[in-house]
Amino acid sequence: MFFMFLLVKKAEWMTTTCNHALYAIVDVFTQYYDILQDILLSELYDQLHWCVQQDNEQLARSGTNCLENLVISNGAKFNTDVWNKTCTCMLDIFKSTIPASLLTWQPDVPDSPNSPGSKHDTIIENDMSISTEDVHTLANLTCFCHNSRENLMMQFLMGSNADARSLRRSNSNHSVQSTVSQDSREHKIPHSKVGSDHKLFQGLLIKCVVQLELIQTIDNILFFPTTSKKEDAENLAAAQTESGEASGIDFNQQKEDQGMYQYLDTTELFLLVDCLLESHKFAKAFNSNHEQRNILWKAGFRGKAKPNLLKQETQSLACLFRILFRMYNDETKRSTWKDIEDRLIEVCKDALDYFVSLQSDSHRESWNSLLILLLTRLMKMSDERVSIVSLCSKFGSRGGGVS
């Protein structure tokens, strides 16, 4: 009972005191950046990385939000070494939050010697790995002894239209509710197994949220918040007119916000591209694995439909396209244009091949804004750089299109 008491208090401490303190630390660090960056920046990045690895939805979100705030507020002062540390931090977060078990999880066979106790015992053991210092600290935090809330953010796997970044500092206590029917599962599965699956699925869902959050964080850092959403809206409006102009928007003269893009060199940008590509490939592999998605759905990892990672699949690729097309038209990166072109052609080819192979109408529709972005960027390229548009002929010959 004492350890369960500590676990409840630890969860509440993460959601309240730790969460609020994290924002305050970043604010102070930003105010005194010139003095503190040589002393504490690496430790601060380590702390943000630790936050996103915890089984706490709000703290994980806050970790990525604080990383975004830190870089946007101070990025103009970063030198090459600091930018390298920053990109490495994002890469580490990406790798540590890939929900790999989504592709491999299988229900335990009934009456198996290893089922379900061994998995459950392992999870409980990991949950109770609290240091002596944590025990003393948490024991004094009696004011935070409340019932911890569930954080099964199922809507992020259900193709929900809810904005993955809507939880900000102003509503830090908000939590996405699960649509899993616990009662129906308890009639078929032992309580210990239900508890272990609940804990495992909760951790996987948090990783999926962090992936989405970090994709948006990279986009916001490079191009500033709302820029990409505004571009998507303008592209859609232009695509719905014959002239390429809509609502007073000059389609051919559209300008991009600089963001932090201008401060990163080609190596650092390629590092971010690799992160996004890895995230996209994982989401695509999961969405294509209908058998595994059915297994998870039947196990209780579900909502109104089978779980999917459509938003991760499309948003990661959209951010990747924005980076590569921006680099491909950047005169300061002329010396690396050939490498950029090779990557761009490979990514475009794979994306179009994948799209025309999709059988589900809803899956194809989720790609509409992504395809509009791709085709718009191709149309905006200068005539001497437009050889890459030959990809579109292959796309059209195979029956693809944007509805």
For each residue, the residues with C-beta under 8 A, 3 or more apart:
1: 4 5
2: 5 6
3: 6 7 128
4: 1 7 8
5: 1 2 8 9 145
6: 2 3 9 10 128 130 134 135 138 139
7: 3 4 10 11 127 128
8: 4 5 11 12 145 146 147 148
9: 5 6 12 13 138 139 141 142 144 145
10: 6 7 13 14 130 134 138
11: 7 8 14 15 56 148
12: 8 9 15 16 141 144 145 146 148
13: 9 10 16 17 18 138 141 144
14: 10 11 18 19 54 56 58 59
15: 11 12 18 19 56 58 59 148 172 173
16: 12 13 19 20 144
17: 13 20 21 141 144
18: 13 14 15 21 22 51 59
19: 14 15 16 22 23 58 59 62 172
20: 16 17 23 24 172
21: 17 18 24 25
22: 18 19 25 26 47 48 51 59 62 63 66
23: 19 20 26 27 62 66 69 169
24: 20 21 27 28
25: 21 22 28 29 44 47 66
26: 22 23 29 30 44 66 69 70
27: 23 24 30 31
28: 24 25 31 32
29: 25 26 32 33 36 40 41 44 70
30: 26 27 33 69 70 73 74
31: 27 28
32: 28 29 35 36
33: 29 30 36 37 74 77
34: 37 77
35: 32 39
36: 29 32 33 39 40 41
37: 33 34 40 41 74 77 82
38: 41
39: 35 36
40: 29 36 37 43 44
41: 29 36 37 38 44 45 82 85
42: 45 46 85
43: 40 46 47
44: 25 26 29 40 41 47 48 70
45: 41 42 48 49 67 85 86 89
46: 42 43 49 50
47: 22 25 43 44 50 51
48: 22 44 45 51 52 63 64 66 67 70 89 93
49: 45 46 52 53 63 89 92 93 96
50: 46 47 53 54 63
51: 18 22 47 48 54 59 60 62 63 66
52: 48 49 59 60 63 64 93 96 97 210
53: 49 50 60 96 97
54: 14 50 51 59 60
55: 127 151 199 202 203 206
56: 11 14 15 59 60 151 206
57: 60 61 151 153 175 176 206 209
58: 14 15 19 61 62 151 167 172 173 174 175
59: 14 15 18 19 22 51 52 54 56 62 63
60: 51 52 53 54 56 57 63 64 206 209 210 213
61: 57 58 64 65 167 209 210 213
62: 19 22 23 51 58 59 65 66 172
63: 22 48 49 50 51 52 59 60 66 67 93 210
64: 48 52 60 61 67 68 93 210 213 214 217
65: 61 62 68 69 165 168 169 213 217
66: 22 23 25 26 48 51 62 63 69 70
67: 45 48 63 64 70 71 89 90 93 217
68: 64 65 71 72 217 220 221
69: 23 26 30 65 66 72 73
70: 26 29 30 44 48 66 67 73 74
71: 67 68 74 75 78 86 221 260
72: 68 69 75 220 221 224 260
73: 30 69 70
74: 30 33 37 70 71 77 78
75: 71 72 78 83 86 221 260 263
76: 260 263
77: 33 34 37 74
78: 71 74 75 82 83 86 263
79: 82 83
80: 83 84 265
81: 84 85
82: 37 41 78 79 85 86
83: 75 78 79 80 86 87 263 264 265 268
84: 80 81 87 88 268
85: 41 42 45 81 82 88 89
86: 45 71 75 78 82 83 89 90
87: 83 84 90 91 264 268 271 272
88: 84 85 91 92 271
89: 45 48 49 67 85 86 92 93
90: 67 86 87 93 94 214 217 218 272 275
91: 87 88 94 95 271 272 274 275
92: 49 88 89 95 96
93: 48 49 52 63 64 67 89 90 96 97 210 214
94: 90 91 97 98 211 214 275 278 279
95: 91 92 98 278
96: 49 52 53 92 93
97: 52 53 93 94 207 210 211 214
98: 94 95 207 211 278 279 282
99: 102 204 207 208 211 282
100: 103 104 282
101: 104 105 200 204
102: 99 105 204 286 292 296 307
103: 100 282 285 286 289 292
104: 100 101
105: 101 102 200 292 295 296 299
106: 295
107: 295 299
108: 112 114 115 116 119 193
109: 112 115
110: 115
111: 115
112: 108 109 115
113:
114: 108 117 118 119
115: 108 109 110 111 112 118 119 193
116: 108 119 120 190 192 193 196
117: 114 120 121 192
118: 114 115 121 122
119: 108 114 115 116 122 123 196 200
120: 116 117 123 124 192 193 195 196
121: 117 118 124 125
122: 118 119 125 126
123: 119 120 126 127 196 199 200
124: 120 121 127 128
125: 121 122 128 129
126: 122 123 129
127: 7 55 123 124 199
128: 3 6 7 124 125
129: 125 126
130: 6 10 134 135 138
131: 134 135
132: 135 136
133: 136 137
134: 6 10 130 131 137 138
135: 6 130 131 132 138 139
136: 132 133 139 140
137: 133 134 140 141
138: 6 9 10 13 130 134 135 141
139: 6 9 135 136
140: 136 137
141: 9 12 13 17 137 138 144 145
142: 9 145
143:
144: 9 12 13 16 17 141
145: 5 8 9 12 141 142
146: 8 12
147: 8
148: 8 11 12 15
149: 175
150: 175 177 178 202
151: 55 56 57 58 175 176 202 205 206
152: 176 177 178 180 198 201 202 205
153: 57 156 157 175 176 205 206 208 209
154: 157 158 176 177 178 179 180 205 302 303 307
155: 158 160 162 176 303
156: 153 160 164 176 205 208 209 212 311
157: 153 154 205 208 301 303 307 308 309
158: 154 155 179 303 304 305 307 308
159: 305 308 310 311 362 366
160: 155 156
161:
162: 155 166 176
163: 166
164: 156 209 212 213 216 311
165: 65 168 213 216
166: 162 163 171
167: 58 61 171 172 174
168: 65 165 171 172
169: 23 65 172
170:
171: 166 167 168 174
172: 15 19 20 58 62 167 168 169
173: 15 58
174: 58 167 171
175: 57 58 149 150 151 153
176: 57 151 152 153 154 155 156 162
177: 150 152 154
178: 150 152 154
179: 154 158 302 303 304
180: 152 154 185 201 300 301 302 303
181: 184 185 300
182: 185 186 194 198 300
183: 186 187
184: 181 187 188
185: 180 181 182 188 189 194 300
186: 182 183 189 191 194
187: 183 184
188: 184 185
189: 185 186 193 194 197
190: 116 193 194
191: 186 194 195
192: 116 117 120 195 196
193: 108 115 116 120 189 190 196 197
194: 182 185 186 189 190 191 197 198 300
195: 120 191 192 198 199
196: 116 119 120 123 192 193 199 200
197: 189 193 194 200 201 299 300 301
198: 152 182 194 195 201 202
199: 55 123 127 195 196 202 203
200: 101 105 119 123 196 197 203 204
201: 152 180 197 198 204 205 300 301
202: 55 150 151 152 198 199 205 206
203: 55 199 200 206 207
204: 99 101 102 200 201 207 208 301
205: 151 152 153 154 156 157 201 202 208 209
206: 55 56 57 60 151 153 202 203 209 210
207: 97 98 99 203 204 210 211
208: 99 153 156 157 204 205 211 212 309 312
209: 57 60 61 153 156 164 205 206 212 213
210: 52 60 61 63 64 93 97 206 207 213 214
211: 94 97 98 99 207 208 214 215 279 283 312 316
212: 156 164 208 209 215 216 311 312 315
213: 60 61 64 65 164 165 209 210 216 217
214: 64 90 93 94 97 210 211 217 218 275
215: 211 212 218 219 276 279 312 315 316 319
216: 164 165 212 213 219 220 315
217: 64 65 67 68 90 213 214 220 221
218: 90 214 215 221 222 272 275 276 319
219: 215 216 222 223 228 315 319 322
220: 68 72 216 217 223 224 225 259
221: 68 71 72 75 217 218 259 260
222: 218 219 259 260 261 264 272 322 323
223: 219 220 227 228 256 257 259 261 322
224: 72 220 227 257 258 259
225: 220
226: 229 230
227: 223 224 230 231 256 257 259
228: 219 223 231 232 318 319 322
229: 226 232 233
230: 226 227 233 234
231: 227 228 234 235 254 256 373
232: 228 229 235 236 318 369 372 373
233: 229 230 236 237
234: 230 231 237 238 246 249 251 254
235: 231 232 238 239 369 372 373 376
236: 232 233 239 240 369 372
237: 233 234 240 241 246 247 249
238: 234 235 241 244 245 246 249 251 376
239: 235 236 372 376 402
240: 236 237 246
241: 237 238 244 245 246
242:
243:
244: 238 241 251 252
245: 238 241 248 249 250 251
246: 234 237 238 240 241 249 251
247: 237
248: 245
249: 234 237 238 245 246 254
250: 245 253 254
251: 234 238 244 245 246 254
252: 244 380
253: 250
254: 231 234 249 250 251 380
255:
256: 223 227 231 326
257: 223 224 227
258: 224 261 262
259: 220 221 222 223 224 227 262
260: 71 72 75 76 221 222 263 264
261: 222 223 258 264 269 323 326
262: 258 259
263: 75 76 78 83 260
264: 83 87 222 260 261 268 269 272
265: 80 83 268 269
266: 269 270 327 333 336 339 340
267: 270 271
268: 83 84 87 264 265 271 272
269: 261 264 265 266 272 273 323 327
270: 266 267 273 274 343
271: 87 88 91 267 268 274 275
272: 87 90 91 218 222 264 268 269 275 276 323
273: 269 270 276 277 320 323 324 343
274: 91 270 271 277 278
275: 90 91 94 214 218 271 272 278 279
276: 215 218 272 273 279 280 316 317 319 320 323
277: 273 274 280 281 316 320 347
278: 94 95 98 274 275 281 282
279: 94 98 211 215 275 276 282 283 312 316
280: 276 277 283 284 312 313 316 317 320
281: 277 278 284 285
282: 98 99 100 103 278 279 285 286 309 312
283: 211 279 280 286 287 309 310 312 313 316
284: 280 281 287 288 313 354
285: 103 281 282 288 289
286: 102 103 282 283 289 292 293 308 309
287: 283 284 293 308 309 310 313 363
288: 284 285
289: 103 285 286 292 293
290: 293 294 306
291: 294 295
292: 102 103 105 286 289 295 296
293: 286 287 289 290 296 297 306 307 308
294: 290 291 297 298 306
295: 105 106 107 291 292 298 299
296: 102 105 292 293 299 301 302 306 307
297: 293 294 301 302 306 307
298: 294 295 302
299: 105 107 197 295 296
300: 180 181 182 185 194 197 201
301: 157 180 197 201 204 296 297 307
302: 154 179 180 296 297 298 305 306 307
303: 154 155 157 158 179 180 307
304: 158 179
305: 158 159 302 308
306: 290 293 294 296 297 302
307: 102 154 157 158 293 296 297 301 302 303
308: 157 158 159 286 287 293 305
309: 157 208 282 283 286 287 312 313
310: 159 283 287 313 314 363 366
311: 156 159 164 212 314 315
312: 208 211 212 215 279 280 282 283 309 315 316
313: 280 283 284 287 309 310 316 317 366
314: 310 311 317 318 366 367 369 370
315: 212 215 216 219 311 312 318 319
316: 211 215 276 277 279 280 283 312 313 319 320
317: 276 280 313 314 320 321 347 351 370
318: 228 232 314 315 321 322 369 370 373
319: 215 218 219 228 276 315 316 322 323
320: 273 276 277 280 316 317 323 324 347
321: 317 318 324 325 347 370 373 374 377
322: 219 222 223 228 318 319 325 326 373
323: 222 261 269 272 273 276 319 320 326 327
324: 273 320 321 327 328 340 343 344 347
325: 321 322 328 329 344 377
326: 256 261 322 323 329 330
327: 266 269 323 324 330 333 336 340
328: 324 325 337 340 341 344 381 385
329: 325 326 381 385
330: 326 327 333 334
331: 334
332:
333: 266 327 330 336 337 340
334: 330 331 337
335:
336: 266 327 333 339 340
337: 328 333 334 340 341
338: 341 342
339: 266 336 342 343
340: 266 324 327 328 333 336 337 343 344
341: 328 337 338 344 345 388
342: 338 339 345 346
343: 270 273 324 339 340 346 347
344: 324 325 328 340 341 347 348 388
345: 341 342 348 349 388 391
346: 342 343 349 350
347: 277 317 320 321 324 343 344 350 351
348: 344 345 351 352 374 388 391
349: 345 346 352 353 391 394
350: 346 347 353 354
351: 317 347 348 354 355 370 374
352: 348 349 355 356 391 394 395 400
353: 349 350 356 357
354: 284 350 351 357 358
355: 351 352 358 364 367 371 395 400
356: 352 353 395 398 399 400
357: 353 354
358: 354 355 363 364 367
359: 363
360: 363 364
361: 364 365
362: 159 365 366
363: 287 310 358 359 360 366 367
364: 355 358 360 361 367 368 403
365: 361 362 368 403
366: 159 310 313 314 362 363
367: 314 355 358 363 364 370 371
368: 364 365 371 372 402 403
369: 232 235 236 314 318 372 373
370: 314 317 318 321 351 367 373 374
371: 355 367 368 374 375 402
372: 232 235 236 239 368 369 375 376 402
373: 231 232 235 318 321 322 369 370 376 377
374: 321 348 351 370 371 377 378
375: 371 372 378 379 392 402
376: 235 238 239 372 373 379 380
377: 321 325 373 374 380 381
378: 374 375 381 386 388 389 391 392
379: 375 376
380: 252 254 376 377
381: 328 329 377 378 385 386 388 389
382: 385 386
383: 386
384:
385: 328 329 381 382 388
386: 378 381 382 383 389
387: 390
388: 341 344 345 348 378 381 385 391
389: 378 381 386 392 393
390: 387 393 394
391: 345 348 349 352 378 388 394 395
392: 375 378 389 395 396
393: 389 390 396 397
394: 349 352 390 391 397 398
395: 352 355 356 391 392 398 400
396: 392 393 399 400 401
397: 393 394
398: 356 394 395
399: 356 396
400: 352 355 356 395 396
401: 396
402: 239 368 371 372 375
403: 364 365 368
